[in-house]
Amino acid sequence: MHCLTVTYPAPDDAARFKAYYEARHLPLAKQLPGLKSCTFAYPEALGPAPVPFCIFQAWFADGATMLAALQSEIGRKVAEDVPNYSPRGATLFHFSDGA
């Protein structure tokens, strides 16, 4: 399995971010072709280091499927939607689960 991870910085208006993200962005992201499963959370720090405001993880069969999803029409719509709730953008990275 291959994981796409997206982290978001703290927004100026946390309630607005959460409302838009959960009602509009997540349903769009769940349409990514080849998506096996996804989760999101609002993490809390366990120490003094800063943590992302929000983290999203999407699982695909492999890296090629993930890249195809990101380059798809839905993938482009997902990317274009980010400024609507996160004006400071997002950080994306990916990895294989090693299996």
JOPERA-V897092 format. One record per helix or strand of 3 or more residues. SS is the DSSP state (alpha for helix, beta for strand). FROM is the first residue (numbers start at 0). TO is the last residue. If there is no record, write none. Layout:
ss:SS from:FROM to:TO
ss:SS from:FROM to:TO
//
This chain:
ss:beta from:1 to:7
ss:alpha from:13 to:28
ss:beta from:36 to:40
ss:beta from:53 to:59
ss:alpha from:62 to:70
ss:alpha from:72 to:83
ss:beta from:90 to:95
//
